[in-house]
Amino acid sequence: MRTYAEAGRHWRATIADAQAGDRRALDELVAGWLPLVYNIVGRALNGHADVDDVVQETMLRAVDNLGSLRDPDSFRSWLVAIAMRQIRDRARRRTPQRLDESVPAGEAADFAELTVLRLQLEGQRREVAEAARWLDDEDRQLLSLWWLEVAGELTRRELAAAVGISRQHAAVRVQRVKERLEVSRGIVRALEGACPGLRDLTARWNGRPDSVWRKRLARHIRGCGYCGDTRESVVPAERLLVGIALVPVPAGFTLSLALGGKTAAAATGTATVGWSAKVLTALTKPAVAVTAGATLAAGGAYVVVQTPEDPPARAAVVPTASTPATAPSVPGPPPSGSASPSASPSASANERGTARYGSVVDAVDGAPDPDTPPAALPQRPASGVTSSGGAHATMNHRGDGVTLSGQGYVLVRWQISPQYRPGALVMPSWTGLKGKLFHVASGGGRRMDDPVGATDTTATGMGSKATGFAVLPSGTQQMWQNEYFYLAGSVTLTVNERGADYGLNVFPTTWDAVRKDVITGPGQGAGRYGLVRDTGEDGTPVPQYVTRETPADPATVPQASRV
């Protein structure tokens, strides 16, 4: 994963090459920044039919004027400012049209719905996305930028520059938008379980969110004991949006860059070959380049061909200094065995020594005493693991996944958030396994069901009596804060969040790091020692939710799959 500075250097070099007429650099530049522009325009216009045209015009103007950009470091704020100007120009050009009352509300998918579907948002995150429908055009334009600021895609300086105001004024306007967004969230929440009075009030409503009905419904909610009772803790929108991904550009989205209709003859007819001539020459080359899921075909037409389920890989290899010199190569899949939880991880080494790989599945066990040191951790050959999510992958939403490959150790760190949404927890799953995957140790100083506070005796890492608890499926092994796995091959780990709110952090790691975590005991500030599950043989248990198959829905992986 690139650092911010490394990413800056990368884009500076790409911009310089594109300004010099490098076709592949131009392709990478457009493909790399198209999702940001698409999200700004899509959210500002809420999926209006003009979205494609405004995105097209924004990217066209950016390409056409790239030669005038003197400071590559300002490219992002420059591009965002172009997008906002095109959005405002579109608003000025648009003539008010009478709504077609014959078209049912919600028949066409707007950007709020697209956000929910493509990012698979649930709970209060879904509520925030749907509340955007109730904002006025100007508020929605600012929301499109603030959403990306909170998600880490823009800075406050860039937001203010795009709107053309000072940072102080931007802070005031953002606060007003947040207040209206919270009112709109209350409306979305109330409409889901409308009281009789609200049902009577909305009987005359055509179902289309607007400012007039926002005010009417807000008045009702403020005076209604039923609709005004949230019945759960309302999480601030900015906390819900942190780290949220960009909505993927739809496959088949076509972007034609013809430099305002200039012809090759017009562009190259001057004595000095200028910027437009360089770009037009690049665009009319017959080669086809593919970068970040967008294809640049002859004539300057970009067509998005990559699906959102197939993100570009970002390699992060973590070597280990203690790798044996005779480390074997990554093995191929062994003969499949029937995964059965009948053999417990607590079985003796002799009993498990003859077990075939995959015949021992991690099973429910009791938490060891805090003062019980773990067994020794066998050291397996490790040449390093590569992660498609980089050195530190954070996965917070249903469908988030990371593909791991190589030979070595992987840390999966749990983050359960019952204060956002408690309830039945749908476990993550390991799919498409090639080779072998073992559950070797648990660490982090505590199990997730250990007490976490002295003031509330009911509070654990799974929740509390006040907030509710995250509940595991029957027969599922209780996880610890840190869970360690050994991989020799490749596999994909997917978050299947559908009930209780949870997230995973995934790190390629080393045997030394695993051992240090596991043997750190209560005397050093931890809740308890770790737990070693590795026997050093094929009898080491495999994760409960692992399969060599690649199902369309990873959440359907059985608790004891055949591996």
C-alpha positions in Angstrom: 0.0 0.0 0.0 1.4 3.4 -1.0 1.9 6.0 1.7 0.3 9.5 1.0 3.7 10.8 0.0 4.4 7.9 -2.3 0.9 8.3 -3.9 1.6 12.0 -4.4 4.9 11.3 -6.1 3.2 8.6 -8.3 0.5 11.0 -9.5 3.0 13.9 -10.0 5.0 11.6 -12.4 1.8 10.4 -14.1 0.6 14.0 -14.7 4.0 15.1 -16.0 4.0 12.1 -18.5 0.4 12.9 -19.6 1.3 16.5 -20.1 4.1 15.3 -22.4 1.6 13.3 -24.5 2.1 9.9 -23.0 -1.0 7.9 -23.9 -0.7 5.3 -21.1 -0.1 8.0 -18.5 -3.2 9.9 -19.8 -5.2 6.6 -19.6 -4.1 6.0 -16.0 -4.8 9.5 -15.0 -8.4 9.5 -16.4 -9.2 6.0 -15.1 -7.7 6.7 -11.7 -9.7 9.8 -11.1 -13.0 9.0 -12.9 -14.5 7.3 -9.8 -14.0 10.4 -7.7 -15.6 12.7 -10.2 -18.4 10.2 -10.7 -19.2 10.1 -7.0 -19.1 13.9 -6.7 -21.4 14.4 -9.6 -23.7 11.5 -8.9 -24.3 12.4 -5.3 -24.7 16.2 -6.1 -27.3 15.4 -8.8 -28.7 12.3 -7.0 -28.5 10.1 -10.0 -30.2 12.5 -12.4 -30.1 11.6 -16.1 -27.6 14.5 -16.5 -24.9 12.7 -14.4 -23.2 11.0 -17.3 -23.2 14.3 -19.3 -21.7 16.3 -16.4 -19.0 13.6 -15.7 -18.2 13.6 -19.4 -17.9 17.4 -19.6 -15.8 17.5 -16.4 -13.3 14.9 -17.6 -13.2 16.5 -21.1 -12.4 19.9 -19.7 -9.7 18.4 -17.4 -8.0 16.6 -20.3 -8.3 19.6 -22.5 -6.8 22.0 -20.0 -4.3 19.6 -18.4 -1.4 21.5 -20.1 -2.3 24.6 -18.1 -1.9 22.9 -14.8 1.4 24.2 -13.3 1.4 22.5 -9.9 0.7 18.7 -10.1 0.1 18.6 -6.4 -3.1 20.7 -6.9 -4.5 18.3 -9.5 -7.2 16.9 -7.2 -8.5 20.2 -5.9 -8.3 21.5 -9.5 -10.3 18.6 -10.8 -12.9 18.8 -8.1 -13.4 22.5 -8.8 -14.0 21.8 -12.4 -16.6 19.2 -11.4 -18.4 21.7 -9.1 -18.4 24.3 -11.9 -20.0 21.9 -14.3 -22.6 20.9 -11.7 -23.5 24.6 -11.1 -23.6 25.3 -14.8 -25.9 22.5 -15.4 -28.2 23.9 -12.6 -28.3 27.3 -14.3 -29.0 25.9 -17.7 -31.8 23.6 -16.5 -35.3 24.8 -17.1 -37.9 23.8 -14.5 -40.1 21.0 -15.8 -43.4 19.7 -14.6 -43.0 16.4 -12.8 -44.6 13.4 -14.5 -47.0 12.3 -11.9 -47.7 9.1 -13.7 -44.2 7.8 -12.9 -44.2 6.2 -9.5 -41.7 7.6 -7.0 -38.6 5.4 -6.7 -39.2 3.6 -10.0 -35.8 4.8 -11.3 -32.8 4.1 -9.1 -31.3 7.4 -7.8 -27.7 7.7 -6.5 -28.8 7.1 -2.9 -30.2 3.8 -3.9 -27.1 3.1 -6.0 -24.9 3.8 -3.0 -26.9 1.4 -0.8 -26.9 -1.4 -3.4 -23.3 -1.1 -4.7 -21.7 -0.6 -1.2 -24.2 -3.0 0.5 -24.9 -0.5 3.3 -27.1 -1.5 6.2 -28.5 0.0 9.3 -27.6 3.6 10.0 -25.2 3.8 7.1 -28.1 3.0 4.8 -30.2 5.6 6.6 -27.6 8.3 5.9 -27.5 7.5 2.2 -31.3 7.5 1.9 -31.5 10.8 3.9 -29.6 12.6 1.1 -32.7 12.5 -1.0 -34.4 15.0 1.3 -31.7 17.7 0.8 -32.1 20.7 -1.6 -29.8 20.8 -4.6 -27.3 23.2 -3.0 -27.1 21.2 0.1 -26.6 18.0 -1.8 -23.8 19.6 -3.8 -21.9 20.4 -0.5 -22.8 16.9 0.9 -21.2 15.3 -2.1 -17.9 16.9 -1.1 -18.3 16.6 2.7 -19.1 12.9 2.3 -15.8 12.4 0.5 -14.0 14.5 3.0 -15.2 12.3 5.9 -14.3 9.2 3.8 -10.8 10.4 3.4 -10.9 11.2 -0.3 -10.8 15.0 0.1 -9.4 17.6 2.5 -11.3 20.5 4.0 -9.0 22.9 2.1 -10.0 21.1 -1.2 -13.7 21.2 -0.2 -13.5 25.0 0.4 -11.6 25.6 -2.8 -14.1 23.6 -4.8 -17.0 25.6 -3.5 -15.1 28.9 -3.8 -15.3 29.9 -0.1 -13.0 30.2 2.9 -12.4 27.3 5.2 -14.2 29.2 8.0 -17.3 29.7 5.8 -17.0 26.1 4.7 -17.2 25.0 8.3 -20.4 26.9 8.9 -22.0 25.6 5.7 -21.0 22.0 6.4 -22.5 22.3 9.9 -25.8 23.5 8.4 -25.9 20.6 5.9 -25.2 18.1 8.7 -28.1 19.5 10.7 -30.5 19.1 7.8 -29.1 15.7 7.1 -29.9 14.6 10.7 -33.4 15.9 10.3 -33.7 13.9 7.1 -32.4 10.8 8.9 -35.2 11.2 11.4 -37.7 11.3 8.5 -36.3 8.1 7.0 -36.4 6.4 10.3 -39.9 7.6 11.1 -41.3 6.5 7.7 -40.1 3.0 8.2 -42.4 2.6 11.2 -44.9 5.3 10.7 -47.5 6.1 13.5 -51.2 6.5 12.5 -50.8 10.3 12.5 -47.8 10.1 10.1 -49.7 7.7 7.8 -52.6 10.1 7.7 -50.3 13.0 7.0 -48.4 11.2 4.1 -51.7 10.0 2.5 -51.5 13.1 0.3 -47.8 12.8 -0.4 -46.7 11.6 -3.8 -43.6 9.9 -2.4 -41.0 12.3 -3.8 -38.7 13.9 -1.2 -38.7 17.7 -1.3 -38.1 20.6 1.1 -41.8 21.3 1.6 -42.5 17.8 2.8 -39.3 17.7 4.7 -40.5 20.6 6.8 -44.0 19.1 7.3 -42.7 15.7 8.3 -40.0 17.2 10.6 -42.8 19.2 12.4 -44.8 16.1 13.0 -41.7 14.1 14.3 -40.8 16.9 16.7 -44.3 16.8 18.3 -44.8 13.0 18.1 -43.7 10.9 21.0 -43.7 7.7 18.9 -41.9 9.0 15.7 -39.5 11.2 17.8 -38.3 8.2 19.8 -35.3 6.8 18.0 -35.4 3.6 20.2 -31.6 3.3 19.6 -28.5 5.3 19.9 -28.1 7.5 16.8 -24.5 7.5 15.6 -23.3 10.8 14.1 -23.1 10.7 10.3 -19.4 11.4 10.1 -18.6 8.4 12.2 -20.7 6.2 9.9 -19.0 7.5 6.8 -15.4 7.1 7.9 -13.5 4.9 5.5 -16.6 4.2 3.3 -15.6 3.3 -0.3 -16.4 5.2 -3.4 -19.4 4.0 -5.3 -17.9 2.0 -8.2 -18.4 3.4 -11.7 -21.0 1.2 -13.4 -19.6 -1.3 -15.9 -20.3 -0.2 -19.4 -20.1 3.5 -18.5 -18.7 5.2 -21.6 -16.6 8.3 -21.5 -15.6 9.9 -24.9 -12.8 12.4 -24.9 -12.6 14.2 -28.2 -11.2 17.5 -27.0 -14.3 19.5 -27.8 -14.6 18.2 -31.3 -11.1 19.4 -32.4 -9.8 17.6 -35.4 -6.2 16.3 -35.7 -5.6 18.8 -38.5 -6.8 21.7 -36.5 -4.8 20.7 -33.5 -1.5 20.1 -35.4 -1.9 22.9 -37.9 0.1 25.4 -36.0 3.9 25.9 -36.3 4.4 24.8 -32.7 2.9 21.6 -31.5 0.9 22.5 -28.4 -0.8 20.6 -25.6 -3.9 19.8 -27.5 -1.9 18.3 -30.4 0.0 16.1 -27.9 -3.2 14.8 -26.3 -5.0 14.4 -29.6 -2.1 12.5 -31.0 -2.2 10.2 -27.9 -5.9 9.7 -28.2 -5.9 8.8 -31.8 -3.2 6.1 -31.5 -4.6 2.7 -32.4 -3.3 1.0 -29.3 -5.8 0.1 -26.5 -4.6 0.4 -22.9 -6.3 -0.9 -19.8 -5.9 0.7 -16.4 -7.9 0.4 -13.2 -10.8 -1.2 -15.0 -11.2 1.5 -17.8 -10.3 0.8 -21.4 -9.1 3.6 -23.6 -10.0 2.7 -27.2 -8.9 4.4 -30.4 -10.5 7.9 -30.7 -10.4 8.6 -26.9 -13.4 6.5 -25.7 -13.2 5.1 -22.2 -15.4 2.2 -21.3 -15.5 0.9 -17.7 -15.1 -2.9 -17.9 -14.1 -3.9 -14.4 -16.8 -5.0 -11.9 -16.8 -3.7 -8.4 -16.2 -7.2 -7.1 -12.8 -7.3 -8.8 -10.7 -4.4 -7.2 -7.1 -3.8 -8.4 -4.6 -5.6 -6.2 -2.2 -3.7 -4.0 0.7 -6.0 -3.0 2.2 -6.1 0.5 4.7 -8.8 1.1 5.9 -9.4 4.7 9.0 -11.5 4.8 10.3 -13.3 7.8 13.9 -13.3 8.9 13.6 -16.8 10.2 12.4 -18.5 7.0 14.0 -21.9 6.8 16.4 -22.3 3.9 14.6 -25.4 2.7 11.1 -23.8 2.7 9.0 -25.7 0.3 7.1 -24.1 -2.5 3.4 -23.3 -2.2 1.6 -26.7 -2.3 -1.3 -27.4 -4.5 -4.6 -28.5 -3.2 -4.4 -31.8 -1.3 -7.1 -34.5 -1.7 -10.3 -33.2 -0.2 -11.3 -34.5 3.1 -14.7 -34.3 4.8 -14.6 -31.4 7.3 -16.1 -32.5 10.5 -16.1 -30.8 13.9 -16.1 -34.2 15.6 -12.4 -34.0 16.3 -11.8 -31.3 18.9 -8.8 -28.9 18.8 -8.1 -30.1 22.3 -7.5 -33.6 21.1 -4.0 -35.0 21.8 -1.2 -34.6 19.2 -1.1 -38.4 18.8 -4.8 -38.5 18.0 -4.5 -35.7 15.5 -1.2 -36.8 14.0 -2.9 -39.2 11.6 -5.7 -36.9 10.7 -5.9 -35.8 7.0 -5.8 -32.1 6.3 -9.3 -30.5 6.7 -10.7 -33.3 8.8 -10.3 -31.3 12.0 -12.4 -28.1 12.2 -11.9 -25.5 14.9 -14.6 -26.2 17.5 -16.1 -24.5 20.5 -13.9 -24.5 23.6 -13.8 -22.8 26.9 -11.6 -19.8 27.7 -8.4 -20.8 29.4 -7.6 -19.5 32.9 -5.9 -16.1 32.7 -2.8 -17.5 34.4 -2.5 -20.5 32.0 0.5 -20.1 29.7 -0.1 -21.5 26.2 1.6 -24.5 24.5 4.6 -23.8 22.3 3.9 -22.4 18.9 5.4 -24.6 16.1 7.3 -22.7 13.5 6.2 -23.3 9.9 8.1 -22.3 6.7 7.2 -18.7 5.8 8.4 -16.8 2.7 5.8 -14.1 3.1 2.2 -13.4 2.3 0.9 -11.0 -0.3 -2.4 -9.2 0.4 -4.7 -7.5 -2.2 -5.6 -5.0 0.6 -2.0 -4.0 1.4 -0.1 -4.3 4.6 -3.2 -3.3 6.6 -6.6 -4.0 5.1 -9.6 -2.5 6.9 -13.0 -4.1 6.0 -16.1 -2.6 7.6 -19.0 -3.5 5.2 -20.7 -6.6 3.9 -18.9 -7.8 0.8 -15.6 -6.3 1.7 -12.9 -8.8 1.0 -9.1 -9.4 0.7 -7.2 -12.0 -1.2 -4.2 -13.5 0.4 -1.5 -15.6 -1.3 1.9 -17.0 -0.4 3.3 -18.8 2.6 3.2 -17.4 6.1 1.2 -16.0 8.9 -1.9 -13.7 8.8 -3.5 -11.7 11.6 -7.2 -11.0 11.6 -8.2 -8.5 14.2 -11.8 -8.2 15.3 -13.8 -5.0 15.8 -17.3 -5.5 17.0 -19.6 -2.5 17.3 -22.8 -3.4 19.2 -23.4 0.2 20.0 -24.1 0.7 16.3 -26.1 -2.5 15.7 -26.2 -5.6 17.9 -27.9 -8.9 17.0 -27.1 -12.1 15.2 -23.5 -12.0 13.7 -22.9 -13.5 10.3 -19.4 -14.8 10.4 -16.7 -13.9 7.8 -15.8 -16.7 5.4 -12.7 -18.0 3.7 -13.4 -18.9 0.0 -11.6 -20.2 -3.1 -8.9 -21.9 -1.0 -6.0 -23.3 -3.0 -3.5 -25.0 -0.8 -3.8 -25.1 3.0 -5.1 -22.8 5.7 -4.8 -23.4 9.4 -6.1 -21.6 12.5 -2.8 -21.6 14.5 -3.4 -19.3 17.5 -5.5 -16.7 19.3 -4.2 -13.6 21.0 -4.7 -10.0 21.8 -4.8 -10.6 25.5 -8.6 -11.4 25.6 -11.5 -13.3 24.1 -14.2 -11.1 22.8 -16.6 -12.3 25.5 -14.2 -11.2 28.3 -15.3 -8.3 30.5 -14.0 -5.0 29.3 -15.0 -2.5 32.0 -15.3 -2.2 35.8 -18.3 0.2 35.7 -20.6 -2.1 33.7 -20.3 -5.7 34.8 -22.3 -6.8 31.7 -20.0 -5.2 29.2 -17.8 -7.4 27.1 -16.3 -7.2 23.6 -19.6 -8.5 22.3 -21.7 -5.7 23.8 -23.5 -4.9 27.0 -27.0 -5.1 28.6 -27.4 -1.4 27.7 -26.5 -1.6 24.0 -27.3 -5.3 23.3 -24.9 -8.0 22.3 -23.5 -9.4 19.1 -24.6 -13.1 19.1 -22.6 -15.9 17.4 -24.3 -18.6 15.3 -24.9 -21.8 17.3 -21.7 -23.9 17.6 -19.4 -21.1 16.4 -16.0 -20.8 18.0 -15.8 -17.6 20.2 -13.1 -15.4 18.6 -10.4 -13.5 20.4 -9.3 -9.9 19.7 -6.5 -11.3 17.5 -6.8 -14.5 15.5 -3.8 -15.9 13.7 -3.8 -18.2 10.6 -1.1 -19.9 8.6 -1.6 -19.9 4.8 0.3 -22.0 2.2 -1.5 -21.1 -1.0 -4.2 -18.5 -1.7 -7.6 -17.7 -0.2 -10.1 -14.8 0.0 -11.5 -13.6 3.3 -14.9 -11.8 3.1 -16.9 -9.8 5.6 -20.5 -11.0 5.7 -22.0 -8.3 8.0 -25.8 -8.6 7.8 -26.9 -8.5 11.4 -24.5 -7.3 14.1 -22.1 -4.5 13.1 -18.4 -5.7 12.9 -15.2 -5.0 11.0 -12.0 -6.8 10.4 -8.4 -5.6 10.1 -6.1 -8.0 8.2 -2.3 -7.9 8.4 0.3 -10.2 6.9 2.6 -11.0 9.8 5.4 -13.2 11.1 5.9 -16.2 13.4 7.9 -14.0 15.8 5.0 -11.5 16.0 2.4 -14.2 16.6 4.6 -15.9 19.3 5.2 -12.5 21.1 1.5 -11.7 21.2 0.4 -15.2 22.3 2.9 -15.5 25.2 2.3 -12.0 26.6 0.5 -12.8 29.8 -1.7 -11.0 32.3 1.3 -9.8 34.2 2.1 -7.6 31.3 -1.3 -5.9 31.2 -3.2 -8.4 29.1 -6.5 -10.0 30.1 -5.1 -13.5 29.6 -2.4 -15.4 27.8 -3.1 -16.4 24.2 -4.1 -19.9 23.0 -2.0 -22.1 20.6 -4.0 -24.4 18.3 -1.2 -25.4 16.0 0.1 -29.0 16.3 2.6 -28.5 13.5 0.9 -31.2 11.6 -2.1 -31.6 9.3 -4.2 -32.2 12.4 -4.1 -28.4 13.2 -7.7 -27.2 12.9 -9.0 -25.3 9.9 -11.3 -22.3 10.3 -15.0 -23.2 10.7 -16.1 -21.2 7.6 -13.6 -22.2 4.9 -14.2 -23.7 1.5 -12.4 -24.4 -1.8 -15.5 -23.2 -3.6 -16.3 -19.7 -4.6 -20.0 -19.2 -3.9 -21.9 -16.2 -5.3 -22.7 -15.2 -1.7 -19.8 -16.0 0.7 -22.3 -15.8 3.6 -23.7 -19.2 2.5 -20.5 -21.1 3.3 -21.4 -23.9 5.8 -19.9 -23.9 9.2 -17.9 -27.1 8.4 -17.2 -27.0 4.7 -15.4 -29.7 2.7 -11.7 -28.8 2.3 
